[in-house]
Amino acid sequence: MYLIFPMMAILLFESVSRSFFDSPNLWTMEMAQFTMAAYYLLGGGFALILHSHVRMDVLYSRWFTRKQAKVDAFTSIFLIFYLVVLLYGGISSTAYSIEYDQRNYSAWSPPLAPIKIIMVIGIVLTLLQAIAFFFKDLAQARGEKLS
């Protein structure tokens, strides 16, 4: 969650450098985008832990805990499937990026491997958290006591 501060510093540096020194930089916008991508990719699992993800609460809050757990376990299957497909594509894309030294098509031309590695790490962490919640919800749906 602290990645927001380097991103703000990068954007502030760009703004000051452009406004006061009439010296725009090629790297600042892309670096801010990479920092923001790392911010939300690494924050996925953390958002699950804190239960700060978006949930439609029209009916959910009226259900008993076991029914909530059953619905959560069912929907977790779709989340896990999505994350596995995303991880497969992320690993493939990262391997390609490393093998061929893929660079962004811009004037700065930064290597893309670091952000793709961060992407895979974020997906893995979110997947692990989703699997943990799936088993927790499954146990709760079966009526097992959780400590």
JOQUI-V430984 format. One record per pair of residues at least 6 apart in sequence whose ideal C-beta (glycine too) atoms are under 8 Angstrom apart, sorted by sequence separation. I is the first residue (numbers start at 1). J is the second residue. D is the distance in whole Angstrom. If there is no record, write none. Layout:
i	j	d
I	J	D
I	J	D
This chain:
i	j	d
17	23	5
18	24	5
47	53	5
96	102	7
103	109	5
104	110	5
140	146	6
17	24	7
18	25	8
103	110	7
139	146	6
17	25	6
60	68	6
63	71	7
103	111	6
104	112	6
102	111	7
103	112	6
14	24	7
101	111	7
102	112	5
136	146	7
14	25	6
17	28	8
60	71	7
102	113	7
13	25	8
101	113	8
14	28	4
97	111	8
13	28	6
14	29	7
97	112	5
98	113	5
97	113	5
11	28	7
10	28	5
14	32	8
94	113	7
97	116	5
10	31	5
11	32	5
10	32	5
94	116	4
93	116	6
94	117	6
7	32	5
10	35	7
94	119	7
90	116	7
94	120	5
7	35	4
6	35	6
7	36	6
90	119	5
91	120	6
90	120	5
3	35	6
7	39	7
3	36	8
87	120	7
90	123	5
3	38	6
4	39	6
3	39	4
87	123	5
86	123	5
87	124	7
1	39	8
3	42	7
83	123	6
87	127	6
1	43	7
83	126	6
84	127	7
83	127	4
1	46	7
80	127	7
83	130	6
80	130	5
79	130	5
80	131	6
76	130	6
80	134	6
76	133	6
77	134	7
76	134	4
72	133	7
73	134	6
76	137	6
73	137	4
72	137	4
73	138	5
70	137	8
69	137	4
73	141	5
69	138	8
69	140	4
70	141	4
69	141	4
30	104	7
66	140	7
65	140	7
66	141	6
30	106	6
34	110	8
42	118	7
38	115	7
41	118	6
45	122	7
66	143	6
30	108	6
37	115	6
41	119	5
44	122	6
48	126	7
31	110	8
42	121	7
43	122	8
44	123	8
26	106	7
30	110	6
34	114	8
38	118	5
41	121	8
42	122	5
45	125	4
49	129	6
26	107	5
27	108	5
34	115	5
37	118	8
41	122	3
44	125	7
45	126	4
48	129	4
26	108	4
37	119	7
41	123	7
44	126	4
48	130	6
27	110	7
42	125	7
45	128	7
38	122	7
45	129	4
44	129	8
45	130	8
48	133	6
